[in-house]
Amino acid sequence: MEHGAVTNTLLTMNQLFNVSHRDNVLALADLAFDLSVYDLFGSWLAGASVTVLSPHDAKEPSAWLHAIRQRKISIWNSVPAILQMLVQYCAQENILSLPQLRHIWLSGDRISPRLIAEAHRLCPNATITSLGGATEGAIWSIYHPLTRDTHYRNAIPYGTALPNQSMWVLNEKLEPCGFGVTGDIYIGGVGVAREYWRDRQTTAGSFVLLPTTGERVYRTGDRGRWHRSGYIEFLGREDQQVKLQGFRVELGDVEFALKSSELVAEACVVCRDETRNGTPYLEAYFTLTEAGKASVKAEQRIREQVTAALPAYMAPSHYHLIERFPLSRNGKLDRTLLSPGTERSQASDVVPAASAELMLLRELLADTLGCAPDKIDPYASFFSNGGSSLSGITFLGNIKRALNVELTLAEILGYSQLDKLAERLRDNAPLPLSILSGAADRPSLPTLYLVHGAGGQVHQYAKWTKQLSACANIITIASPGLAAPGADDTLTLQRLAASHLTAIPRAKRDTAVIAGWSLGGQLAVHMAAQATEQGAPFAHAVLVDSGLPAQPPSVNRGFSVAQSYLSLFDSLGIARHLCRHQETNAIDSFANEIKMHYALNQSVLAEKITLEHAEAFCWALKKSFDLTNNAGPLPQIAIPLTLWLSQQRQRKHPNLAQRWERQSSHDVQLNYCAETHYSILNNAQLLRALTRMLRALSTSLE
């Protein structure tokens, strides 16, 4: 690359944007990335200041924000994903305006129209410009101003050539394409590089002379077309090269890293356009060698090997083990048929969640990525679970709101396994009493709030969420703090219910249903009563197989670890007669008894649940028992109440239905199912009734 070629680009930028000694540039680009050439040399040519962050702070949105405010940064130069991280972080921290920024330059990847609108709102004094080109064209060769009053629907224009450079859209004969005709994008002018160092073959294939003008141009490998307004529209790459986080990535390089593993027979990598956070990601599909098939942890080892071999931005977000690759009629791999549905998993490679912190992280990450918690691998990294730097900002905010702890993005992205991050949280933060997942983002539908049972978790509602999501916004309410080890003498049903209710906005409660199974039913009653006292009652309460607190409270009634293990066996679908018990010394602690009973039943439980998970379950049951045993009578509510009881509970407590009938001053509807305490949640009759109730509420919203 000639120095004159680069100097032309740098001087052009300074002249176009009137950069002077009054400006301060925030240098965020890696020194191996061509954007850093302007940060260091372009700014100095104009006499501007440069703020260079430490390698750690260069990855932290909080550090960027601090620099913008303290150093009065006026020029932002980055790939779109980095700006999106800043915008998202400011939204989470309630930062409404960054008036310091004067220019925002975006290049290296496709730009979302939504990002432009958000950036204009956040940075009211900034002009935003789309830049493009190639390193072989001296950083930038094309630009397009993104004005505040222009609405961009689907794509941002690629733009027109910078001064002293030229942009061409040519056909296979190197002839100019007309308006609307797709062709290959070429760069010409003084910015074109001389050659690839000591690589004549690549140089000859990439740099050509135009037959019409004799101009030497660079073939970018991008496809585009001229718009009648006079700018070029970018239409993507012609090869297997994709853009991830501003970096060019050859899919073949990622496939090579996969095939380098002795566990992988064949591999294919595809780029998916967008997650719900608007960022492309890679998916890896592979088959196993005989060594791979013999390895219980093959999938995990392959992830680790690939992660070690590639930079983080090149590592696939999802891995799919498949039986065989789909082929087209001519016997070639058909990438269009590759989808997550073609995968199969090594069943023995699925390990249950462990600690309460880890269970919470799985819930938060699942909510961040828009998937079910059981799709989150606790022993894989954030990236391997499908995360990106952008979604990491959302995950960071979710953790902060749930746990009130300060983490950095580097910590979230840096841990090789999610459970290691959970250990970090366990040492520093108390677990929250309330955590809500889901969104009430469809105003034409009612909202169904699902309150956790005695274990503090909400996975029991999986079928409800799937089946009822078409007719309601579904929001689950979990309580990780309930499953934390150790007693909590300050916790009461009323306090726990109040914590949950505080997280629910008062608006539109009158078209919302509060529902709970087991302990969740009692909590739902308290929440319904408190909501009415606040003047914002729910529309209906639904209780599923819930008991009532003992009246009066029993002073002699105790809770044993043996009881909790029987309930654990029930929840896992293991026959109770397989549960082994042993008399324990009265001085043994509850925690030690949990460990002893796990050891007694390890042969049955090891395939289903870890010791830490069993500990969380037992502590949650004990706390729930203490809550109900020490509680006073439930308050009477002033909204309609529907109760579903299992045959199992009705036989055990024959007067329970009559007692529940007195809990509401409105209509009380009793229903009975030939189910157990656990199976009732999947009862078809119950789900049909809920569907009818929610659709009736939906009609009232029309």
LONUSE-285963 format. One record per residue (C-alpha): residue in three letters; x, y, z. Coordinates in steps of 0.2 Angstrom, whole numbers, plus 2048, in hexadecimal, padded with zeros to 3 digits. Layout:
BEGIN
AlaXYZ
...
***
This chain:
BEGIN
Met800800800
Glu8078117FB
His80881E809
Gly80082A7FD
Ala7F181F7FB
Val7EE81F80E
Thr7F283180F
Asn7E4835802
Thr7D782C80D
Leu7DD83581D
Leu7DD846816
Thr7CC84380D
Met7C483F81E
Asn7CB84E827
Gln7C6859819
Leu7B4852817
Phe7B185282A
Asn7BB86282E
Val7C585883B
Ser7D0864845
His7DB866855
Arg7CA86885E
Asp7C585685B
Asn7C9847866
Val7C883585D
Leu7C4826868
Ala7D0818861
Leu7C6808863
Ala7CC7FE854
Asp7D97F0856
Leu7EA7F584F
Ala7E97E6843
Phe7D87EE83C
Asp7DA7FB82F
Leu7CE807838
Ser7DC80A844
Val7E6813836
Tyr7DB822837
Asp7DA82284A
Leu7ED82484B
Phe7F382D83B
Gly7E3836835
Ser7E083E846
Trp7F2844847
Leu7F284B835
Ala7E485683B
Gly7EC85A84C
Ala7DE851855
Ser7E0848866
Val7DE835867
Thr7D882B876
Val7DF81A876
Leu7D780E883
Ser7E07FF88B
Pro7DD7EE883
His7D07EA891
Asp7C77FB890
Ala7C67FA87D
Lys7BA7EC87F
Glu7AF7F488C
Pro7A07FF888
Ser7A1807899
Ala7B380D895
Trp7AE814885
Leu7A081E88D
His7AC82589A
Ala7B882A88D
Ile7AB833882
Arg7A683D891
Gln7B784089A
Arg7C184288A
Lys7B484B880
Ile7B583F872
Ser7AE847862
Ile7B283A854
Trp7AC828856
Asn7B481B849
Ser7AF80984A
Val7A57FB842
Pro7927FB845
Ala7927EE852
Ile79D7F885E
Leu79280785C
Gln7837FC85F
Met78B7F6870
Leu78D808875
Val77B80C871
Gln7757FD87A
Tyr77F800889
Cys77981288A
Ala76780C889
Gln76A800898
Glu77380E8A2
Asn76581B89E
Ile772826895
Leu76783088A
Ser77383B880
Leu78583C87B
Pro78784E875
Gln79A84D874
Leu79A843864
Arg79C84D854
His79F840847
Ile79B82D847
Trp7A3823839
Leu79D811836
Ser7A680482B
Gly7AB7F282A
Asp79A7EA82A
Arg7887EC825
Ile77F7FA82F
Ser76D7F8836
Pro761806833
Arg75B804844
Leu76C80784B
Ile76D818841
Ala75D81D849
Glu76281985B
Ala773821858
His76B831852
Arg760832862
Leu76F82E86D
Cys77B83A864
Pro77184A860
Asn78085485A
Ala78884684F
Thr78884383C
Ile789831838
Thr79282B829
Ser793819821
Leu7A481581A
Gly7AA807810
Gly7B77FF805
Ala7C67F4808
Thr7D77F3810
Glu7DD7F17FE
Gly7D58027FA
Ala7DD80C808
Ile7D0809816
Trp7C181380F
Ser7BC8167FD
Ile7A98197FE
Tyr79E82380A
His78C82880D
Pro785835819
Leu77782D824
Thr76C83C828
Arg76083E836
Asp75184282B
Thr753833820
His74A823824
Tyr75481381E
Arg74880481C
Asn7527F5818
Ala7647F9814
Ile770808816
Pro77780E805
Tyr78A809802
Gly78C81B7FB
Thr7988247EE
Ala7AA8257EC
Leu7B582F7F7
Pro7C083D7EE
Asn7CE8377E3
Gln7C68257E3
Ser7BA81C7D8
Met7AD80E7DB
Trp7A78037CD
Val79A7F67CB
Leu7A07EA7BD
Asn7997DB7B4
Glu7A47CB7B0
Lys7AB7D47A1
Leu7B17E37AC
Glu7A37EE7A4
Pro79A7FA7AE
Cys7887F47B4
Gly7797FF7B2
Phe76D8057C0
Gly7667F67C9
Val7717E97C1
Thr77B7DF7CE
Gly78E7DE7CB
Asp79F7DD7D4
Ile7A57EC7DD
Tyr7B67F37D9
Ile7C18017E0
Gly7CB80C7D6
Gly7D581C7D8
Val7E48217E3
Gly7E08167F1
Val7E28067E8
Ala7F17FB7F0
Arg8007F77E6
Glu8007E47E9
Tyr7FF7D67F6
Trp8107D47FD
Arg8197C67F4
Asp8097BE7ED
Arg8087C17DB
Gln7FA7B57D8
Thr7EE7BD7E4
Thr7F37CE7DD
Ala7F07CA7CB
Gly7DF7C37D0
Ser7D97D27DA
Phe7E07E17D1
Val7DB7E37BF
Leu7DB7F17B1
Leu7CB7F77AA
Pro7CA7F4798
Thr7C0804795
Thr7CB81079E
Gly7DB8077A3
Glu7D880B7B5
Arg7E07FF7C2
Val7D27F97CE
Tyr7D07ED7DC
Arg7C37DF7DC
Thr7BB7DF7ED
Gly7B17CF7EC
Asp7A17D97F1
Arg7927DA7E7
Gly7877EA7E4
Arg77D7F47D8
Trp77B8067D4
His76B80F7DA
Arg76381C7CF
Ser7678297DD
Gly7798277D9
Tyr78081C7E7
Ile78580A7E8
Glu77A7FD7F1
Phe7847EF7FA
Leu77D7DE7F7
Gly78A7D2800
Arg7997C77FC
Glu79B7BC7ED
Asp7A57AF7F7
Gln7A57A6808
Gln7AD7B5810
Val7A17BD81D
Lys7A27CC829
Leu7A17C983B
Gln7A47D7848
Gly7AC7E183A
Phe7B97D4835
Arg7B97CA825
Val7B87B7829
Glu7BB7A981D
Leu7AF79B821
Gly7BC78F81A
Asp7C8795828
Val7BB790835
Glu7B778082D
Phe7CA77C82D
Ala7CB77F83F
Leu7BC773842
Lys7C4765837
Ser7D4767840
Ser7CC75E84F
Glu7CF74C84F
Leu7BD74A855
Val7B5752845
Ala7B3748835
Glu7AB75682A
Ala7A676782E
Cys79C776826
Val79A78882C
Val78C793827
Cys7887A582C
Arg7777AA832
Asp7727BB82D
Glu76B7C183E
Thr7677BD850
Arg7597C7858
Asn7677D385D
Gly76B7D784B
Thr77C7CF84A
Pro7827C183E
Tyr7897B1846
Leu7917A1840
Glu78A78F842
Ala795780841
Tyr78E76F83B
Phe79976083D
Thr79974D83D
Leu7A4742849
Thr7B3737846
Glu7B372684F
Ala7BE72F85C
Gly7B073C85E
Lys7A372F85F
Ala7AC72786D
Ser7AE737877
Val7A073B883
Lys7A574E883
Ala7A974F870
Glu79E75E86D
Gln7A676887C
Arg7B8763877
Ile7B5769865
Arg7AE77A86B
Glu7BE77C876
Gln7CA777868
Val7C278385B
Thr7C1791868
Ala7D378F86C
Ala7D878F859
Leu7CE79E853
Pro7CB7B0859
Ala7BB7B3863
Tyr7B27BB854
Met7B67AC849
Ala7AF79F855
Pro79E798850
Ser79079D85C
His78778C85A
Tyr78D77A857
His78276D84F
Leu78775A84F
Ile77E752840
Glu77D74083A
Arg782745828
Phe78275481D
Pro774757811
Leu7787567FE
Ser77175E7EF
Arg76C7547E0
Asn77D7557D8
Gly78574E7E8
Lys78B75F7EF
Leu789766800
Asp77876F801
Arg77B77D80E
Thr76978380D
Leu763773815
Leu76E775824
Ser76477B833
Pro764778846
Gly75676B843
Thr76375F83B
Glu76D75E84A
Arg76E750857
Ser777751868
Gln781745872
Ala774742880
Ser78273E88D
Asp78A74F889
Val77B758890
Val77F75D8A2
Pro7727658AE
Ala7747768B5
Ala77C7778C6
Ser77C7868D2
Ala76E7938D4
Glu77A7A08CC
Leu77C7958BD
Met7697928BB
Leu7667A58BC
Leu7747A88AF
Arg76C79B8A3
Glu75B7A48A5
Leu7637B58A2
Leu76D7B0893
Ala75E7A688C
Asp7547B688D
Thr7627C0885
Leu7637B4876
Gly7517B1875
Cys75279E878
Ala74C791885
Pro75878F894
Asp75B77D891
Lys763782880
Ile77178B88A
Asp78078088D
Pro78778489F
Tyr79877D89A
Ala79A78788A
Ser7A0799888
Phe7947A8886
Phe79A7A8873
Ser797796871
Asn785797878
Gly7817A486A
Gly7867B4872
Ser78F7C2869
Ser7977D286F
Leu7877DB86C
Ser77C7CF875
Gly7897CF883
Ile7847E1887
Thr7727DB88A
Phe7787CD894
Leu7837D889F
Gly7747E48A2
Asn7687D58A6
Ile7757CF8B3
Lys7777E08BA
Arg7647E28BC
Ala7627D08C3
Leu7717D08CF
Asn7757E28D2
Val7887DE8CE
Glu7947E78C3
Leu79C7DC8B6
Thr7A67E18A7
Leu7A37DB895
Ala7B47D4895
Glu7AF7C88A3
Ile7A07C289B
Leu7A97BF88A
Gly7B87B8892
Tyr7B27AA89C
Ser7B5799893
Gln7A579289B
Leu7957998A2
Asp7977908B2
Lys7A77998B6
Leu79E7A98B4
Ala7927A28C1
Glu7A079F8CD
Arg7A57B18CB
Leu7947B78CF
Arg7927AA8DE
Asp7A17B28E6
Asn79A7C48E4
Ala7887C68E4
Pro7787C18ED
Leu76B7B98E2
Pro75B7C38DE
Leu74A7BE8E5
Ser7427C38D5
Ile7477C18C2
Leu73B7C48B4
Ser73D7BC8A3
Gly7337BF893
Ala72B7CF88C
Ala71A7D788B
Asp71E7DE87A
Arg70E7DA871
Pro7017E7878
Ser6F27DE86F
Leu6F47CF87A
Pro6F27CC88D
Thr7017C8898
Leu7027B88A2
Tyr70E7B88B1
Leu7147A78B7
Val71B7A78C8
His72879A8CD
Gly72578B8D8
Ala72E7858E8
Gly73E7838DE
Gly73F7958D9
Gln7407908C7
Val7347918B8
His73A7838AC
Gln72A77A8B1
Tyr7207868A7
Ala729782896
Lys71A77A88F
Trp70F789894
Thr71B79588C
Lys71B78C87C
Gln70878887B
Leu702799881
Ser70E7A5879
Ala7027A886A
Cys6F47AF875
Ala6FE7B8882
Asn70E7C1887
Ile7177B4893
Ile7227BB8A1
Thr7297AE8AE
Ile72E7B38BF
Ala73C7A98C7
Ser7457AB8D8
Pro7577A68D8
Gly7597AC8E9
Leu74D79F8EF
Ala7597918E9
Ala7697998F1
Pro77178F8FF
Gly76E794911
Ala75F79A91B
Asp7567AB91A
Asp74C7AF929
Thr7477C0922
Leu73E7B8913
Thr72B7B7913
Leu71D7B3906
Gln7187C5907
Arg7297CC904
Leu72D7C08F6
Ala71C7C48EE
Ala7207D78F0
Ser7317D48E8
His7297CC8D9
Leu71B7D98D7
Thr7277E78D7
Ala72E7E18C7
Ile71D7E18BF
Pro7187F28B7
Arg7077F88BD
Ala7017FC8AB
Lys6F57EF8A3
Arg6F47E48B3
Asp6E27E48B0
Thr6E47D98A0
Ala6F17CE8A8
Val6F07BD8B0
Ile6FA7B88BF
Ala6FD7A58C0
Gly70779A8CB
Trp70A7878CE
Ser70D7808E0
Leu71578E8EA
Gly7137998DC
Gly7007998DF
Gln70279F8F0
Leu70E7AD8EA
Ala7017B18DC
Val6F47B48E9
His6FF7C08F3
Met7047C98E3
Ala6F27CB8DE
Ala6ED7D28EF
Gln6FB7DE8EF
Ala6F87E38DD
Thr6E67E78E2
Glu6EC7F28F1
Gln6F67FC8E5
Gly6E77FF8DA
Ala6EE7F58CB
Pro6E67E48CD
Phe6E87D58C2
Ala6DA7CF8B7
His6DA7BD8BD
Ala6E47B18C8
Val6E879F8C3
Leu6EF7928D0
Val6F57818CC
Asp6F57748D9
Ser6FA7808E7
Gly6F877C8F9
Leu6F3789907
Pro6FE78D916
Ala6FB783926
Gln6F078C932
Pro6F578E93F
Pro70878D93B
Ser70F77D941
Val71E77F94E
Asn72276D94E
Arg72176A93B
Gly732768934
Phe73A766922
Ser74675891F
Val753755911
Ala74A74490E
Gln73A74D90A
Ser7437588FE
Tyr74B7498F5
Leu73B7418F3
Ser7357518EA
Leu7457518E0
Phe7417408DA
Asp72F7458D5
Ser7357548CB
Leu7427498C2
Gly73573C8BE
Ile73E72F8C9
Ala7347228D2
Arg7347268E5
His7387148EA
Leu7497178E3
Cys74D7258EF
Arg75971F8FD
His75872690F
Gln76372591E
Glu76172B930
Thr76C73A933
Asn774741943
Ala76974F94A
Ile77875A94A
Asp77B758937
Ser77876892E
Phe76B76A920
Ala77976D913
Asn78275D919
Glu772752918
Ile76F758906
Lys781752901
Met77F74290B
His76E73E902
Tyr7757428F1
Ala7837368F4
Leu7777288F9
Asn76D72B8E9
Gln77B7308DD
Ser7797208D3
Val7677268CE
Leu76A7398CE
Ala77B73B8C6
Glu7747398B4
Lys7667468B8
Ile76C7538C4
Thr77C75A8CC
Leu77F75B8DE
Glu77F76E8DD
His76E76E8D4
Ala7677628E1
Glu76D76E8EF
Ala76577C8E7
Phe7557728E5
Cys75576D8F8
Trp75977E8FE
Ala74B7858F4
Leu73E7788FB
Lys74477C90C
Lys74278E90B
Ser73178C902
Phe72B780910
Asp73178D91D
Leu72879B914
Thr717792914
Asn71978A925
Asn71C79B92D
Ala7107A5922
Gly6FF7AB928
Pro6EF7A991F
Leu6EF7AE90D
Pro6E67BE909
Gln6D57BE900
Ile6D67C58EF
Ala6C97CF8E5
Ile6CC7C88D4
Pro6C57B88CB
Leu6CF7A88D1
Thr6D17988C7
Leu6D87898D0
Trp6DE7798C9
Leu6E276A8D5
Ser6EA75A8D2
Gln6E174A8D7
Gln6F17468E2
Arg6EF7568EC
Gln6DC7558EE
Arg6DE7438F5
Lys6EB749902
His6E1759906
Pro6CE756904
Asn6C976790B
Leu6D5771901
Ala6C97768F4
Gln6BC77D900
Arg6CA788908
Trp6CF78F8F7
Glu6BD7948F3
Arg6BE7A1901
Gln6CE7A98FA
Ser6C57B48EE
Ser6B77C08EF
His6B47BD8DD
Asp6B07AD8D3
Val6BA79E8D8
Gln6BB7908CB
Leu6C177F8D1
Asn6C87728C5
Tyr6CF7608C8
Cys6DB7568BE
Ala6E07448BF
Glu6F27498C0
Thr70174A8CC
His70875A8D3
Tyr71575B8C5
Ser70B7548B6
Ile6FC7608B9
Leu70676E8B0
Asn7057658A0
Asn6F37618A1
Ala6EA764890
Gln6DA769898
Leu6E37768A3
Leu6EC77D894
Arg6DC77F889
Ala6D4788897
Leu6E2794899
Thr6E2797886
Arg6CF79B887
Met6D27A7895
Leu6E07B088D
Arg6D77B287C
Ala6C87B9885
Leu6D37C688D
Ser6DB7C987C
Thr6CA7CD875
Ser6C77DA883
Leu6D77E387D
Glu6D17E586B
***
